Amino acid sequence: MALSGGCSCSIGPSILNADLSNLAAECQELITAGSDYLHLDVMDGHFVPNLTFGHPVVKCLRPKVPGVFFEMHMMVAEPEKWIEGMADAGADMYTFHYEATQTPKECIRKIREAGMKVGMGINPPTSVDVLVPFIDLLDCVLVMTVHPGFGGQKFIADCMSKVN
């Protein structure tokens, strides 16, 4: 969708609350309804307390929804360790959290080498200033407006000023 000022908007719903026993059908339903891509929330139980799924689920899902862009939102400690598995599983974009790694530039390099687009997320308390050294290396910035790790939280309106 084109917006004024040359910006564009696309819709990529999270599948966090999908029924995992019916995941492929629910993803297909989202695409049929007009979604541009799918946002897959990966949680490892370390960076955030919840646990979702890893690359084996993504690999099984990939052929069930061919041609759909998969944006992986990696809420994981040590995101570097997950890159190869997600690339092999068919992920298109790998969005990691600035707070999850000591070496963000190295993480970006490894994601590019694996053939994926690169996104970097920041948690609500983190200043957007941390993104400045990396902004030209990123395809996407994810500004969290809730604390990562749980669905259905209350929107933190103060985070919207970071988007400007």
Secondary structure, DSSP 8 states (H G I E B T S, - for coil): -B-GGG-B-----B-TTS-GGGHHHHHHHHHHTT-SEEEEEEEBSSSSS-B---HHHHHHHGGGSTT-EEEEEEE-SSGGGGHHHHHHHT-SEEEEEGGG-S-HHHHHHHHHHTT-EEEEEE-TTS-GGGGTTTGGG-SEEEE-SS-TT-SS----GGGGGGT-
